[in-house]
Amino acid sequence: MAFSSANVSERELQPPSLAISTVIFALRHDPDSGRPELWLPLVRRIRQPHRGKWALPGGPLESHESLQDAAGRNLSDTTGLVPRYLEQLYAFGGVDRAATQRLVSIVYWALVQPDEAHHARESENVRWFRADSLEPMAFDHNEIVDYALWRLRNKMAYGSIAYHFLGERFTLAQVREVYEAVLGLELDPANFRRHLRAAPDIAATEEFQQGGRHRPPRLYRYIGSQASATAETTADSPAGTPAPVNTGRNP
């Protein structure tokens, strides 16, 4: 992005502006296949710069707010969502992110559970999109989403992140659907089920899922583990290869 010498001088005299943005991931079922896919909500900008383009939900940080409070407020105001999982992702502060002033964005990410998803709002200027097929967005928000996807797929290797897309009780098939939607893989059901049953961080309940045509599957619950709570990547950029996941992928 090019600037005139006058614009550059003015920008150098202005303090950086601080903003909060949020990447919100949820699973939605494809109307054709019925399989869950990864989606996120975007907001259409109604003013310059980038008027008319889609962008991540967000806005300026108010002087009386903490970073997390601002992320939660922006998220609730634009989408109606108040997800349980809201975590700081990264800070994006490239010099030329905005044309008029140096802009630093503190980015949070949220994962939406099924009981939270029905609160999501849509309107003319708030719409949900598939996370893996986004059109060019405002600012560097495509880069931010790509980084969030990379982090999400990386963290799937450690197990616990997948359960933030599920309710308190879930079937093994539902866990596999989360992995398939996030990683973009088709996994072998028998191998995946065998691997998951041996995992230390879930436990079988005495409950079964009702309403199907076949024998009702058993419900499980997440009980956590020290390994899943402490294992996390600290990479500074999405340049690298995530750790392998033992998911029973089809050859």
C-alpha positions as CSV (number, residue, x, y, z in Angstrom):
1,M,0.0,0.0,0.0
2,A,1.5,3.4,-1.0
3,F,1.3,6.6,0.9
4,S,2.1,10.2,0.0
5,S,4.9,11.9,2.0
6,A,2.3,14.0,3.8
7,N,0.2,11.0,4.8
8,V,3.3,9.2,6.0
9,S,4.3,12.2,8.2
10,E,0.8,12.5,9.6
11,R,0.7,8.8,10.4
12,E,4.1,8.9,12.2
13,L,2.7,11.6,14.5
14,Q,-0.4,9.7,15.5
15,P,-0.4,7.1,18.2
16,P,-1.4,3.6,17.1
17,S,-5.1,2.7,17.3
18,L,-6.0,-0.4,19.2
19,A,-8.9,-2.7,18.1
20,I,-10.4,-6.0,19.0
21,S,-11.5,-8.6,16.5
22,T,-12.9,-12.1,17.0
23,V,-12.8,-15.2,14.8
24,I,-15.8,-17.4,15.7
25,F,-15.9,-21.0,14.6
26,A,-19.0,-23.2,14.7
27,L,-20.1,-26.4,13.1
28,R,-23.1,-26.2,10.7
29,H,-24.6,-29.1,8.8
30,D,-24.3,-29.0,5.0
31,P,-27.9,-29.0,3.6
32,D,-26.9,-31.5,0.8
33,S,-24.6,-34.0,2.6
34,G,-25.9,-33.5,6.1
35,R,-22.3,-33.5,7.4
36,P,-21.1,-30.7,9.7
37,E,-18.7,-28.2,8.3
38,L,-16.7,-25.3,9.8
39,W,-18.4,-21.9,9.5
40,L,-17.8,-18.4,10.8
41,P,-19.8,-15.2,10.9
42,L,-18.7,-12.0,9.2
43,V,-19.9,-8.4,9.3
44,R,-20.4,-6.2,6.3
45,R,-18.6,-2.9,6.7
46,I,-20.9,0.1,6.3
47,R,-18.2,2.8,6.2
48,Q,-14.8,3.4,4.7
49,P,-12.3,2.0,4.5
50,H,-13.4,-1.2,2.7
51,R,-17.0,-0.2,2.7
52,G,-19.2,-3.1,1.5
53,K,-16.6,-5.7,2.2
54,W,-17.0,-8.5,4.8
55,A,-14.8,-8.4,7.9
56,L,-14.4,-10.1,11.3
57,P,-16.6,-8.9,14.1
58,G,-14.8,-6.3,16.2
59,G,-14.3,-2.7,17.0
60,P,-12.2,-0.2,19.0
61,L,-11.2,-1.0,22.6
62,E,-13.1,1.2,25.1
63,S,-11.0,2.8,27.8
64,H,-12.9,1.1,30.6
65,E,-12.9,-2.4,29.1
66,S,-10.5,-5.3,29.5
67,L,-9.4,-7.0,26.3
68,Q,-11.6,-10.0,26.9
69,D,-14.6,-7.9,27.9
70,A,-14.3,-5.9,24.7
71,A,-14.1,-9.2,22.6
72,G,-17.2,-10.5,24.4
73,R,-19.1,-7.3,23.9
74,N,-18.3,-7.0,20.2
75,L,-19.2,-10.7,19.7
76,S,-22.5,-10.4,21.5
77,D,-23.5,-7.1,19.8
78,T,-22.9,-8.4,16.3
79,T,-23.9,-12.1,16.5
80,G,-25.8,-12.5,19.8
81,L,-23.3,-15.2,20.8
82,V,-21.8,-15.6,24.3
83,P,-19.6,-18.7,23.8
84,R,-18.0,-20.5,26.7
85,Y,-14.7,-20.8,24.8
86,L,-13.1,-17.4,24.2
87,E,-9.3,-17.1,24.1
88,Q,-6.8,-14.6,22.9
89,L,-5.3,-15.8,19.6
90,Y,-2.7,-13.3,18.4
91,A,-1.8,-9.6,17.9
92,F,-1.7,-8.3,14.3
93,G,0.1,-5.0,13.9
94,G,1.6,-4.6,10.5
95,V,2.5,-1.0,9.7
96,D,0.3,-0.7,6.6
97,R,-2.8,-2.6,7.9
98,A,-4.9,0.6,7.6
99,A,-4.5,3.6,5.3
100,T,-5.1,6.5,7.7
101,Q,-3.6,5.4,11.0
102,R,-1.4,2.6,12.5
103,L,-3.8,-0.1,13.6
104,V,-3.1,-2.9,16.0
105,S,-5.7,-5.6,16.4
106,I,-5.8,-8.0,19.4
107,V,-7.6,-11.0,17.9
108,Y,-9.6,-13.5,20.0
109,W,-11.2,-16.7,18.8
110,A,-14.3,-18.4,20.0
111,L,-15.6,-21.9,19.6
112,V,-19.4,-22.4,19.6
113,Q,-21.2,-25.4,21.1
114,P,-24.6,-26.6,19.8
115,D,-26.7,-25.1,22.7
116,E,-25.0,-21.7,22.0
117,A,-25.4,-21.8,18.2
118,H,-29.2,-21.2,18.2
119,H,-28.6,-17.7,19.6
120,A,-26.6,-16.7,16.5
121,R,-28.1,-13.8,14.6
122,E,-28.1,-13.1,10.9
123,S,-29.1,-10.0,9.1
124,E,-28.3,-8.0,6.0
125,N,-24.9,-7.1,7.4
126,V,-24.2,-10.2,9.5
127,R,-23.8,-13.5,7.6
128,W,-22.2,-16.9,8.1
129,F,-19.7,-18.3,5.6
130,R,-17.8,-21.5,5.2
131,A,-14.4,-21.0,6.7
132,D,-12.5,-22.7,3.9
133,S,-13.9,-20.7,1.0
134,L,-13.9,-17.0,1.9
135,E,-13.9,-14.2,-0.6
136,P,-11.3,-11.4,-0.2
137,M,-12.2,-9.5,3.0
138,A,-11.4,-6.1,4.5
139,F,-7.9,-5.3,5.8
140,D,-5.8,-8.5,6.4
141,H,-8.8,-10.5,7.8
142,N,-8.2,-13.4,5.3
143,E,-4.7,-13.7,6.8
144,I,-6.2,-13.7,10.3
145,V,-8.7,-16.4,9.5
146,D,-6.0,-18.5,7.8
147,Y,-3.9,-18.2,11.0
148,A,-6.8,-19.1,13.2
149,L,-7.5,-22.2,11.1
150,W,-3.9,-23.2,11.3
151,R,-3.9,-22.9,15.1
152,L,-7.2,-24.8,15.4
153,R,-6.0,-27.7,13.3
154,N,-2.7,-27.7,15.2
155,K,-4.4,-27.8,18.6
156,M,-6.6,-30.7,17.4
157,A,-3.5,-32.9,17.8
158,Y,-3.9,-32.5,21.6
159,G,-7.5,-33.7,21.9
160,S,-9.2,-31.3,24.2
161,I,-10.0,-28.5,21.7
162,A,-12.5,-30.7,19.8
163,Y,-14.8,-31.0,22.8
164,H,-15.5,-27.3,22.8
165,F,-17.6,-27.8,19.7
166,L,-19.7,-30.4,21.5
167,G,-22.2,-30.4,24.3
168,E,-21.7,-31.9,27.8
169,R,-22.7,-35.4,26.4
170,F,-21.7,-36.6,22.9
171,T,-21.2,-39.8,20.9
172,L,-17.9,-41.0,19.5
173,A,-19.3,-40.4,16.0
174,Q,-19.9,-36.7,16.8
175,V,-16.3,-36.4,18.0
176,R,-15.1,-37.9,14.6
177,E,-17.3,-35.4,12.8
178,V,-15.6,-32.5,14.5
179,Y,-12.2,-33.8,13.5
180,E,-13.3,-34.4,9.9
181,A,-14.9,-30.9,9.6
182,V,-11.8,-29.1,11.1
183,L,-9.1,-31.1,9.4
184,G,-10.8,-31.7,6.1
185,L,-10.2,-35.4,6.3
186,E,-12.2,-38.5,5.9
187,L,-11.4,-40.7,8.9
188,D,-11.9,-44.5,9.3
189,P,-14.8,-44.8,11.8
190,A,-13.6,-48.1,13.4
191,N,-10.0,-47.0,13.8
192,F,-11.0,-43.6,15.2
193,R,-13.5,-45.2,17.6
194,R,-10.9,-47.6,18.9
195,H,-8.3,-44.8,19.4
196,L,-10.9,-42.6,21.2
197,R,-12.0,-45.3,23.6
198,A,-8.4,-45.6,24.7
199,A,-8.0,-41.9,25.3
200,P,-7.7,-40.9,29.0
201,D,-9.7,-37.7,28.8
202,I,-13.2,-39.0,28.0
203,A,-15.4,-41.4,30.0
204,A,-18.4,-43.4,29.0
205,T,-21.7,-42.6,30.7
206,E,-24.8,-44.8,31.3
207,E,-26.8,-42.7,28.8
208,F,-27.6,-43.4,25.2
209,Q,-28.5,-41.1,22.3
210,Q,-32.2,-41.5,21.4
211,G,-34.2,-40.8,18.3
212,G,-32.2,-42.8,15.7
213,R,-33.3,-45.8,13.5
214,H,-30.6,-48.1,14.8
215,R,-29.3,-49.2,18.1
216,P,-28.7,-46.0,20.1
217,P,-25.0,-45.1,20.6
218,R,-23.6,-44.6,24.0
219,L,-22.9,-41.0,25.2
220,Y,-19.5,-39.9,26.6
221,R,-18.3,-36.9,28.5
222,Y,-15.0,-35.0,28.6
223,I,-13.1,-35.3,31.9
224,G,-9.9,-33.6,30.9
225,S,-6.3,-34.6,31.3
226,Q,-3.0,-32.9,32.3
227,A,-1.5,-33.5,28.9
228,S,-4.4,-31.9,27.0
229,A,-4.4,-28.9,29.4
230,T,-0.8,-28.1,29.0
231,A,0.1,-29.0,25.4
232,E,-0.2,-26.0,23.2
233,T,1.8,-24.5,20.3
234,T,3.5,-21.1,20.8
235,A,4.4,-20.5,17.2
236,D,4.4,-16.8,16.1
237,S,3.3,-17.4,12.5
238,P,1.3,-20.0,10.5
239,A,4.5,-21.3,8.9
240,G,5.1,-24.8,9.9
241,T,3.6,-28.3,10.1
242,P,1.1,-29.3,12.8
243,A,1.9,-32.3,14.8
244,P,0.4,-35.5,13.5
245,V,-3.0,-36.7,14.9
246,N,-3.6,-40.4,15.4
247,T,-7.1,-40.3,13.9
248,G,-7.3,-43.5,12.0
249,R,-7.3,-41.7,8.6
250,N,-8.2,-43.8,5.6
251,P,-5.1,-44.5,3.4
